[in-house]
């Protein structure tokens, strides 16, 4: 399956970022990486400063974020993106090793558009293709 678009992946684990990057690049996507929510916010704000009147979706089409990270965790990052009127159009998929309904509910509460348990490549591909064509 070939898709096109730019995906921001946010994860403090270099192994998790590599698995995501390899999978997404194999799908034809361009990957931007951040090590935590704070760095990801800085990247997004930087895009906004360069976009002028263009929507941020001209530059980033999807965000995949881990939950448990230093500086700013994935739930806080997601809430911050969804509260920003220039960024809230970006779909965010929470990608975590934390399984369970409680985490799924929390992801929904902060505005996440999807939820994945890490390293299930089939689910990752299905989830990404929901948002990108």
N, C-alpha and C positions, 0 to 999 in steps of 0.2 A: 504494500500500500504506500503510495507516494502522496505526501501532503506538501503544502507550502505555507511558510509563515515563520515568525520569530518567537521563540519560547525563552522566557526567563526562568531559570531553575535556581532555587534558593535552598541550600543545604550545607551544613557545616561539615558533612562527611565527604571527603574527596572520592571515596569509593562509590558512594551513592551518586554523586555528581557525574562520575565517569560512566556508570551504568545508564543513567538517564541520558547523558550526552550522546553516548554511542547509539542507544535505541532511537532517540529523536533524530539524530543526523542520518541514520539509516532510513528513516521515514521521509527524508528530504527537507527536514527543518533546520533552521539556523538557531544555534543555542547561545544564550548569554548566561553567564554564571555569577552568582553571588553566594557568599559564605554564611550570611545571616540576614535577618529582616532589615537591619539598619543599612547594610550595604545595598540591599535590593531597593530600599526606599531612595537611597542616594542615586542609584542608577536611574530609577523612574523619574525623579525630580530633574536629573540632568537631561533626560529625553524631553521632558516638558519644557525646559528652558530653551531647547533647540527647535521644538516643533512649531512654535508660533501658533497659528490658528488651526493647524492640522491636528486631527485626533491622535492620541497616543497609540491607537490601534494601527496607525500607519507604520509604527516602529516595533511594537510588541503586540502579539496576538493572544498569548496565553502565559500564565504564571503557574509553575508547579513548585509548591513550597513544603518543606519539612516543617514539623512543629517544634521539636526540641532543639533550640539553637541558642548560642550566647548572644549578647547584645540585645536582640529583639527576636522573640519566638514567633513561630508561624501564625498563631492565632492573633497576636497583637499586630503583626505585619498585615494580615488579611483585613482586620478591622480598619487599620489606618488607610489602606488602599480603598476600601469600600466607602469610607467617609469622605474621601477626596473626590470632588465632583469631576475633576479632569481624568482621574484614574479609575473611577468605579465601574467603567464599562469593561474593564479587563476581567476576563474569567480567571478565577484562581482555583486550582485543584490542590487540596491538601494531600501530601504524600508522606505517610508516617509509618513507623513500625508499631505505633500504638493502635492496637485493634480495639474494638468494642463500641457499643452504642453511645456511651458517654462522650467519647471523643468525636464521633460522628455528629452528635447533637451540638457539641461546642463549635465544631467547624461550621455547621449551618447557622448557628447564632451569630457568628462573626461575619457571615456573608459569603462563605466559600461556595463555589459553584459545583464542586465535585470533591470526592474523597477516595483516596487510594491507600491500600496497605502496601508498603514498600516491597519491591522486587517481584511483583507479579506482572511480568512483562505483557501478558495477554490483556489484563485489565488496563494497564497503562496505555497500550495502543488503542483500545476501545475508547477510553476516556478522552485521550487527546483528539481522536478523530471525531468525537462529538462536537468539539469546539472549532476544529480546523478542517477545511476541505482541501 
